Amino acid sequence: MFYIYSIFIFIGCAQVLLVHGLECHCGKPSDGIVSMRIVGGRRAEPHSFPWTVAILKNERMHCGGAVITDKHVLSAGHCFKWDDFKTMKVLIGLDDFNDLKNVEERTISKVIIHENFSSTAVRDENDIAVATLNKPVAFTSTIVPICLPEPGEEFKNRVGTIVGWGRVGVDKASSKVLLKASLRILSDNKCMESQLAQHLKPMMMCAFSKGKDGCQGDSGGPFLVFQPDGRYVQAGVVSWGIGCADPRYPGVYTKVSYFIDWIRKHSADGETCN
């Protein structure tokens, strides 16, 4: 059984949670864990991305998200702009939809969509949102917050990982188990050479690998980069694209590093890990 006894320290505006008398670490699965729209993905090791959440609407997969504090989830603005968050629920600590025994279920009490969110028929801009859970979750071996990048941090030419339960193809059903896929992050210049150029803005980033992409249902989920210190940071939020795994159109993600101050402002009352 996983017992929590904790104390808190303050760093800036955030509360940092200590678990078992030791600091818990964002972006890092428990040592007890053995080591997306997802097209061309493969099965993730169970609970190896323990910040990833499923947002359901009317019991169907709606969007993904990532735990950033004990009561806040980072997701995409378009996941909530045209849908009532009161009809949604969040599954935290989930790996397999057929095994819910240790999964925490929450409703959403509030959603803050970026004030400059806008949308066209093709793309969403400033596509980011912070959802507040109706009650906090305890961090455990299967529920860990993701680390946020430094303000303005760039990840061009790095390999990132998308994770989610979204459709495994344009006309396919959502996955029952968490899938992952590796994609190369393009430089802004390379991104502007694609057929998406006229739709791109500075707060967006592109990524592509042949035969791999996110698809419906992975929207709002985390795009992760593994850092040299052994932790994942959330480089992006799955935002928009044309088709799934179409080589003419890389997937487009909201740059999390562009919005760090905004994210921290709207999650300041939550508790997180160091």
C-alpha positions in Angstrom: 0.0 0.0 0.0 1.2 3.5 -0.9 1.1 5.8 2.1 1.5 9.6 1.9 2.8 11.7 4.7 4.0 15.0 3.5 5.3 18.5 4.3 5.5 21.5 2.0 8.1 24.0 1.1 7.5 27.1 -1.0 9.5 28.0 -4.2 8.2 31.2 -5.7 4.4 31.0 -5.9 4.3 27.2 -6.0 4.0 24.8 -3.2 6.4 21.8 -3.4 5.2 18.5 -2.0 7.5 16.1 -0.2 6.4 12.5 -0.3 7.5 9.9 2.2 9.7 12.6 3.8 11.6 12.8 0.5 11.2 15.2 -2.4 9.0 13.8 -5.1 10.2 14.6 -8.6 8.2 15.9 -11.5 8.5 14.2 -14.9 9.9 11.0 -13.4 8.0 7.7 -12.9 8.4 6.0 -9.6 11.4 3.7 -9.3 8.9 0.9 -8.8 7.6 1.4 -12.3 9.2 -0.9 -14.8 10.6 0.5 -17.5 -2.8 10.2 -29.8 -4.3 10.9 -31.9 -1.4 8.3 -31.9 -0.8 6.8 -35.3 2.1 4.4 -35.7 2.6 4.3 -32.0 3.4 1.4 -29.7 2.3 0.3 -26.3 3.8 2.4 -23.5 5.1 0.6 -20.4 2.3 0.7 -17.9 2.4 3.9 -15.9 5.7 5.1 -17.4 4.0 8.5 -18.2 2.1 8.9 -14.9 1.2 12.6 -15.5 -0.9 11.7 -18.6 -4.7 12.0 -18.1 -7.7 11.1 -20.2 -10.5 13.6 -20.4 -13.8 12.0 -21.2 -17.1 13.6 -22.4 -20.2 11.5 -22.1 -18.1 8.5 -21.3 -16.1 8.8 -24.6 -12.5 9.8 -25.1 -12.5 13.6 -25.7 -9.0 14.9 -25.0 -5.7 14.3 -23.2 -4.0 16.4 -20.6 -1.1 16.4 -18.1 -1.1 16.8 -14.3 0.9 19.9 -13.4 -0.2 20.2 -9.8 -2.3 18.1 -7.4 -5.4 19.9 -8.7 -4.5 21.3 -12.2 -4.3 19.7 -15.6 -2.7 21.3 -18.6 -4.6 20.8 -21.9 -5.6 22.5 -25.1 -8.0 25.4 -25.3 -10.0 23.9 -28.1 -10.8 20.9 -25.9 -13.1 23.2 -23.8 -14.0 26.2 -26.1 -17.1 24.6 -27.6 -17.9 21.9 -25.0 -19.3 22.2 -21.5 -16.6 21.0 -19.1 -19.4 20.1 -16.7 -20.1 17.1 -18.9 -16.5 15.9 -18.7 -14.6 13.8 -16.2 -10.8 13.2 -15.8 -9.2 9.8 -15.3 -5.8 10.1 -13.5 -3.3 7.3 -13.0 -4.9 5.5 -16.0 -3.1 3.1 -18.3 -5.7 0.6 -19.6 -9.4 1.4 -19.9 -10.1 -2.2 -19.0 -8.4 -1.9 -15.6 -9.6 1.1 -13.6 -9.0 -0.3 -10.1 -6.3 2.3 -9.0 -7.5 5.1 -11.2 -8.6 8.4 -9.6 -11.7 10.0 -11.2 -12.4 13.7 -10.9 -14.8 16.2 -12.4 -13.7 19.7 -13.5 -14.6 22.7 -11.4 -13.1 25.5 -13.6 -11.3 25.9 -16.9 -9.2 28.9 -17.9 -8.7 29.1 -21.6 -6.0 31.5 -22.8 -7.6 34.9 -23.3 -6.1 35.2 -26.8 -7.3 31.8 -28.0 -8.6 32.0 -31.5 -9.6 29.5 -34.2 -10.0 29.2 -37.9 -11.1 26.3 -40.1 -7.5 25.1 -40.2 -5.7 26.0 -36.9 -6.0 27.1 -33.3 -3.9 29.9 -31.9 -2.9 30.3 -28.2 -4.3 26.8 -27.9 -3.8 26.2 -24.2 -6.0 25.8 -21.1 -5.6 25.0 -17.4 -8.4 22.8 -15.9 -9.0 22.7 -12.1 -10.1 19.4 -10.6 -13.0 19.3 -8.2 -10.7 18.0 -5.5 -6.9 17.4 -5.3 -5.2 14.1 -6.1 -2.5 12.5 -4.0 0.8 11.9 -5.8 1.6 8.2 -5.8 3.7 5.8 -7.9 1.1 6.1 -10.7 0.3 9.8 -10.4 3.2 12.2 -10.8 3.1 15.8 -12.2 5.0 16.6 -15.3 7.9 19.2 -15.3 7.4 22.4 -17.1 10.2 23.8 -19.3 12.1 27.1 -18.7 10.5 30.2 -20.2 11.5 30.5 -23.9 13.2 27.1 -23.9 13.6 25.6 -27.4 13.6 22.0 -28.4 14.4 22.1 -32.1 16.0 19.0 -33.6 15.3 17.0 -30.4 13.2 13.8 -30.4 10.0 14.2 -28.4 7.3 11.6 -27.3 3.6 11.9 -27.7 1.3 9.8 -25.5 -2.4 9.2 -25.6 -5.4 7.0 -26.0 -6.7 8.7 -29.2 -7.6 7.1 -32.5 -4.9 4.9 -34.1 -5.9 6.2 -37.5 -8.3 8.6 -39.2 -11.1 6.2 -39.4 -10.1 4.0 -36.4 -11.3 3.7 -32.9 -9.5 5.1 -29.8 -6.9 2.9 -28.1 -7.8 1.1 -24.9 -4.2 1.3 -23.7 -1.8 4.2 -23.5 0.3 4.5 -26.7 3.5 6.4 -27.4 5.3 7.6 -30.5 8.6 9.4 -31.1 8.7 12.4 -33.3 11.4 14.8 -34.3 10.9 18.4 -33.4 11.4 20.7 -36.4 13.1 24.1 -36.2 10.9 27.0 -36.8 12.6 27.6 -40.1 12.0 24.0 -41.2 8.4 24.2 -40.0 7.9 27.2 -42.2 9.0 25.2 -45.2 6.0 22.9 -44.9 2.6 23.5 -46.5 1.3 24.8 -43.1 3.5 27.9 -43.3 0.7 30.4 -43.8 -1.1 29.1 -40.7 1.9 29.1 -38.2 2.5 31.5 -35.3 5.5 31.9 -32.9 3.7 30.0 -30.1 3.4 26.9 -32.3 6.0 24.1 -32.9 6.0 21.3 -35.5 7.1 17.7 -35.2 7.1 14.8 -37.6 8.2 11.3 -38.1 7.2 9.1 -41.1 4.0 7.2 -40.3 3.6 8.6 -36.8 1.4 11.4 -35.5 -1.3 12.3 -33.0 -5.0 11.9 -34.0 -8.5 12.8 -32.7 -8.7 12.2 -29.0 -5.0 13.0 -28.3 -5.7 16.7 -28.5 -4.6 18.5 -25.4 -2.2 15.7 -24.5 1.5 16.2 -23.6 4.4 16.3 -26.1 7.4 15.3 -24.0 11.1 15.7 -24.2 13.5 13.5 -22.1 16.1 15.7 -20.4 19.7 14.8 -19.4 18.8 14.8 -15.7 16.5 11.8 -16.3 13.2 13.6 -16.3 10.6 14.5 -18.9 9.5 18.0 -19.5 6.4 19.0 -21.4 7.6 20.8 -24.5 4.2 21.0 -26.2 0.4 20.4 -26.1 -1.1 18.5 -29.0 -3.0 21.2 -30.9 -3.9 20.7 -34.5 -2.9 19.2 -37.9 -4.2 18.2 -41.2 -5.0 14.5 -41.5 -3.0 12.0 -39.5 0.6 11.2 -40.3 0.4 12.9 -43.7 4.0 13.6 -44.8 3.0 17.0 -46.3 1.7 18.3 -43.0 3.7 17.9 -39.7 1.7 17.9 -36.5 1.4 21.2 -34.7 1.8 21.7 -31.0 1.4 24.6 -28.6 4.8 25.7 -27.2 4.5 25.3 -23.5 7.7 27.4 -22.9 5.9 30.3 -24.5 3.2 30.3 -21.8 5.1 29.5 -18.5 4.1 32.7 -16.7 0.5 32.2 -17.7 0.4 28.6 -16.6 2.0 29.4 -13.3 -0.4 32.2 -12.7 -3.4 30.0 -13.2 -2.1 27.0 -11.2 -0.4 28.9 -8.3 -2.7 27.5 -5.6 -1.7 23.9 -6.5 0.9 21.6 -5.0 3.6 20.1 -7.1 6.9 18.3 -7.0 10.4 19.7 -7.3 
